[in-house]
């Protein structure tokens, strides 16, 4: 008996569905007391799509702020929403009744995760956590506690933004355009450099713990930020902190400048994705900035890969600067064009350099290890 005539197709107008959807978050940066430097680092990271690492003692707010990072990321575009929905649909991760993902994914795997679960594959090939975080955030808490194999297998996806998994029976390619947010303690006991608590670790134990994060992997993290406990006066201060909506507005303006800058470039949407060719074209330094960067890299023993990362972050900081100036209008083509071709100034470069304070060479020198 044929029953095909009883089945009616379900028609979904994705544009109407997407337009009706609104992102509702259950947390906000207004709830975070103090930590203005770290909030600024998050703003820069979101504006340029940069990876970020937080290093600080337990209870300093690393996980709390990381969970609020999606609230300041730019909204998903329709094409990004469709792409992200396809990945989660293939993996069987769409919630019941869900048709289209309208908020950026936020994945937070436990440090006991296996390499296959992280990158994907298996007997029935499925996307891993790094693909489920595509167009969103991959948060890795207790970063050094992940196995060395798991950490090192991330290096190629971080650089290429896709991963090809080859097995005897199949070869499959998954996108991995995620923003890595990682956090870690500065030592095994967690209190190295703590302002009031004494570290019980030996210098050798501290260095061994830091060495769990390899130099090549650390180089792929654009912003490396130290975070300290919030003072009591800040905790009891009743003055409301800046809400996520205000930070997000600046981030969206900075992304508009980047969209104008990379108009016509295939698969390049933000500063973190710039190739060497684009970096040479859009992140040129004047004589003063070149001298500053040369002296700092020599003094802190930074790597060549760190050079590119510093320029990308400085370019983002410059975009945020021009996006918040009086007279800037993201709807005005002339205003966007002027901001897209704006120079990197010394103030922008100094801030970018400050976010590399945990590089392998500089960390060893500043801590005396």
N, C-alpha and C positions, 0 to 999 in steps of 0.2 A: 504494500500500500504506500502510495506516495503522499508525503506530508509537507513537501516543499512549499506548497501554496499557503500553508498555515504560518510560515515564518515570515516576519516582516523585518527588514533591515533597520538597524538603529542608526540614525543620522545625527552626527554631532557637528555643529558649526564651531570649530575650534577658536575662531576669532571672537565670536560672541562669548564663548565659554571663558576665554582668557580675559576678555575685557571686564566680565562680571566678577571675576575672582579678585580678591584682595588679600594681601599678605597681612596676617594677624600674628603678632609675636607675643609670647607670654613672659618676655623679659625685655629689659631696656638698659641702656648705658646710664640713664639717669639714676639707676639704683647703685651704681658703683661710686664709692667714696674715694676721693683722692686719685692717685695713680694717673695724673694728667700726662706724664711723659709716655706711659704705656698706651693710653688712649690715643695720643697723637700718633704713635707708631702703628696702631691698628688702622687709623684713618689713612695713613700713607700706604699701608699694605693693601687696603681695599681699593684705594683710588687707582693704584697701578697694577693690581692683581699679583702682588709679590708674596713670596713665602716668608714666614716669620717664625722665629724661635724665641720663647720666653724662658729665662733662667732665673730661678729664685727659690726661696725656702718654702716649706709647706705653709699653707694658710695665707699666702700673700695675694691670692686672688687670680692665679693663672687660669684655672679651669672656669671660674666664674666669668671672666672677661671673654674667654674664648667662646663660650656658649652664646654670648651676646654679639659676636662678630657678624652673623648673618643679618642682624637688624640694621647694619650700616652698609651692606653690600648693595650695589645697584640692582634694581628689579630685573628679573629674567625677561629677556626679549621673547617674542613668540617663537622664533626659530630655536632659541636655546631651550625653551620649555618643551617644544616638540622633540628635540634631540634627547633631552634628559628623560622625558617620559618613555621614549622607546627603549632606552637602556634599562630603566627600572621595570618596564613591562617584560622584556626578555628575561630578566632575572627573577620575575615573579614577585617583585617587591611593591607593586602598586597596592594601595589600600583598597579595601572593598568599597565599591561605588565611586572610586576616583577615576577620572577620565584624563585629566591633564594636570601635571605638576606645575604649580604657579609660584613656588618659592624655591630658592636655591637649596640643593641637598646639603645636609650636614651629617657627616659620618664620623663616628668616634670608636674605632676598633680597640679592643683590649690588647694589652701588650703580649698576650699569649697567642696571638693570631699566627697562622701558618703563612708561608710565602704564597701558596696557591690561593688561600682565601683572600689575600691582599691583592694579588695581581690578576686573579681569574684563572680559569681552566677547569681541570677535573675531568672525570669520565664523561659526564654530560657538560660540555663547556658552558660556563656561565661567567658573567662579569664579576670581577673582584671589587673590593672596597675602593680601590683607586679609580675604578670606572664608575661605580655608583656615586662617587663624589664629583664626577665630571660636571663642570659649570657651577660647582659649589665649593665646600670646605671639607678637607680631611684633617681632623684634629687627632693628634697622636700625643696623648698624655703619658708622662713618665717615659720620654723618648729613649733614653739609654737602656731601658728594660726590655725593649723589643730585641729579638734575636738579631745577631749580626747579619745573617742571611736575609732577613726581612728588610732591614735598613738598606743594605747594599742593592737589593733588587729594585729599590725605588729610584735609583740614580738615573737610569735611562728614561723611565716615564716622566720624571720631573723635567728632564731636558727636552725631550721630543714631544711630550704631551699626547703620546699614544703608545701602546704596547702591542707587539705581535707575539702571540703564543703559538709555538709550533710543537705539535705532537706527531706520533706516528700516523694517526688516523685523521688529523685535521690541522689546519693553520687558520688562525682567526685573529683579527685586529680589533682592539678596543680603544676608544678614546680615553685619555686621562688628563683632561684639561682642568685639574683641580688646583685649589689654593691650599698649600700645606701650612698648617698651624701646629706647631709642636711646643711642648713645655717639658721642663726637666728641673730637677734639683741641682744645685751646684756641686754636690758631693754626696756620698752614700748616706751620711746622717742628715743632710739637708740644710745645714746651718753655716756653711762656709760663707764668709763675708756678711753674716747676719749682724745687725747693729747692736743687739743686746745678748744673744745666745752664743755660747762658745762652741765652735766646731770640734768634734772629738775624733776626726779623721786625721790620719797622717798625711803629709804632703804627697807621698807616693800613692796613697789610696785615692786622693783627690784627682791626681793626674790620670790614674788608671781609669777612674770613672768617666772623666771627660773624654778619654781616648776611645770610649765605646762609640762615639760619633766620629766617623772618619773625616779626614780633611776634605776629600772630594765631595762628600755629602754635605758637610758644613758650608762649603763654598757655594752650593746650590740654594742656600737659604739666604735671601736678600737682606732681611733685617734680623739682627740678633740683639735682643734687648734684655738687660738685667732688670729684675723687678724686686722691690723690697717691701716689707710689711707696711701696712697703712698705719700712720701714727694715730694714737687714741683721739687726739683733738679733731682729726679728720673724720673719724668714725662717728663721733657724736655731733658733728656739725650738721645743722638742719638746713643749710643752704642747698637747694636742689642742684644736682649736677646737670650738665648739658645732656639733653635727651638724644636718643639715637636718630630721630628725625632730622635734627639740625646737622648732625655729623653726616648723615646720608645725603643731605642736600648738597654739601660741598663735594662729596665723593662723586655724585652724579654729574655735577658740573665739570669736574676734572676728567671724568670718562668721556663727556661730550667733546672736550678738547682732543682727546686721544682718538676718538672716532673720526674726527675731522682730519687729524694728522695722518691716520692710516687708511683713509678712504681709498679704496681700490686695491689695497693689499689683501691678498687671500689669507685667511685664517689668522690675521693679526688684528687684535681688538684692544689690546692694552699694552702699556709700556713693558711689562714683564715678558711679553712675547716677542719683543724686538730681536731681529737677527743682527748679526754684526754689521751688515750693510745699512740697515735702518738706524742702528746705533751711531754709526759714523755720520749719517745724514742729519739726525735730529738731536744728538747729544754732544755737540761740539763745545769745547771749552776754550775760553780766552786765555791769554798768557798768565794772568793772575791765578785763575783756577787750575791751570795745568801745573803751575809751580806748587800750589797747595797740595794737589793730589800726589805729585811726585814725591814731595818731602814726607807726606804722611804714609804712603805705601812703603817707602824705604825704612822709615822709623819703626813701623809696626809689623814689618815683614809680611805684608799681604801678598796673596797669590795673584797671578794674571787673571784668573777667573773672577776674583773679587773685584778687579778693575771694572769689568763689564757690569757687575751687579751694582757697584757704587754709582756708575753713570745712569743706569736705569732708575734707581731710586731717586737720584738727584733730579732727573727729568720729571718724575712724578711730583716731587716736592715743588718744583717750579710750576707745574700745572696747577697744583692746589693754590699756590700763591696767586697766580694770575686769575684763577677762577673766583677768588674772593675779593678782587679789587673792585673799586667803584667803577661803574660803567660797563662791566662785563655782562654780556647778555648771551646765554647759550643759544637763543633763538635767532641771533643775528649772525649772518654768515661772515661779515667783515670782522666782527669781534672774535668769532671762533678762529678764523684764519690768522689773525694777529697773535692770539694766544698759542696756537699750534706751532708757530714759528718763533716763539719767544726764546730768549737765551737763558742758559743756566748761569745763575749768579753765585758769588762766593758763599752767601748765606745758605743757599740751597745745597751746595756741596758740603759745607761743614756739617749740616744736619745729617746728610746721607752718610758721611764718614762716622758720625757718632753712633749710627746703627750697626757698625761693623766692629764694635769694641770687643766682641767675644771671638774674633778670629783666632785661629790656633796660635799664631805668633804673638799677637797682642795680648791674649789671655795669659800666656806663660810669663810675659814680661811684666804685666801689671800685677800679677799675683805673686811673683817671685818664685814660681815653681821651676 
